[in-house]
Every structure is written in structure tokens, then in C-alpha cells.
Amino acid sequence: MSIEEVGGGLIFLFVGGAILVIGDFPAIIGLLFCLAGLLLLVRGLD
């Protein structure tokens, strides 16, 4: 378990969620941030 990867994944998820909620940017950007965050979380928890 890597704390840096888990923390980075949570940050990416938070940023992606904020992009989706605020709606100033295209939704695909928020979804990509969420996907990157999930990948980092899975990699960090492995």
C-alpha cells in the first residue's frame, strides 16, 4: 500500500467530482480525472 498513490487518487477523485459539479468544463474532463483517481487508488491499495 502506497500512501502517496492513495492520496493522489483521492485528490484526483475530488478534483474530478468538483469539475463535474461546477460544470464550467466539459464533463469528459471530470470523468477522466475520476478515472485517473480510481486507477491510482486501486494501484495504491494493491
C-alpha positions as CSV (number, residue, x, y, z in Angstrom):
1,M,0.0,0.0,0.0
2,S,1.4,3.3,-1.1
3,I,0.2,6.4,0.8
4,E,1.2,8.7,-2.0
5,E,-0.8,6.9,-4.6
6,V,-3.8,6.6,-2.4
7,G,-3.6,10.3,-1.5
8,G,-3.1,11.2,-5.1
9,G,-6.1,9.1,-6.2
10,L,-8.3,10.8,-3.6
11,I,-7.2,14.2,-4.9
12,F,-7.9,13.3,-8.5
13,L,-11.3,12.0,-7.5
14,F,-12.1,15.2,-5.6
15,V,-11.0,17.4,-8.5
16,G,-12.9,15.3,-11.0
17,G,-16.0,15.5,-8.8
18,A,-15.7,19.2,-8.4
19,I,-15.3,19.6,-12.2
20,L,-18.5,17.6,-12.7
21,V,-20.4,19.5,-10.1
22,I,-19.3,23.0,-11.1
23,G,-19.9,22.3,-14.8
24,D,-17.6,25.0,-16.2
25,F,-15.6,22.4,-18.0
26,P,-16.7,19.6,-20.3
27,A,-17.9,16.6,-18.4
28,I,-15.4,14.3,-20.1
29,I,-12.5,16.2,-18.3
30,G,-14.1,15.5,-14.9
31,L,-14.7,11.8,-15.8
32,L,-11.1,11.5,-16.9
33,F,-9.9,12.9,-13.6
34,C,-12.2,10.5,-11.7
35,L,-10.9,7.6,-13.8
36,A,-7.3,8.5,-13.1
37,G,-8.1,8.8,-9.4
38,L,-9.7,5.4,-9.3
39,L,-6.7,3.9,-11.1
40,L,-4.3,5.5,-8.6
41,L,-6.4,4.2,-5.7
42,V,-6.5,0.7,-7.0
43,R,-2.8,0.7,-7.7
44,G,-2.1,2.2,-4.2
45,L,-4.2,-0.3,-2.4
46,D,-2.8,-3.3,-4.2
